[in-house]
Amino acid sequence: MDKTARRYTLLPAALIAVGLGVMAATAAFAGWLEHGSAIFLAMAESGLSWCF
């Protein structure tokens, strides 16, 4: 029974971690869509865009 109890305590923590990861990735993607061209132009002006 110890395995079952551990599984049910690990599952919510894993779901919360996955949910936070998805939220962070969504926010990063939305930020890139909003400011991507400005970021690229700023890097191109300083010459750093060729490093990537």
MODELLER restraints for C-alpha pairs under 7 A, 6 or more apart:
rsr = mdl.restraints
at = mdl.atoms
rsr.add(forms.Gaussian(group=physical.xy_distance, feature=features.Distance(at['CA:43:A'], at['CA:49:A']), mean=5.10, stdev=0.5))
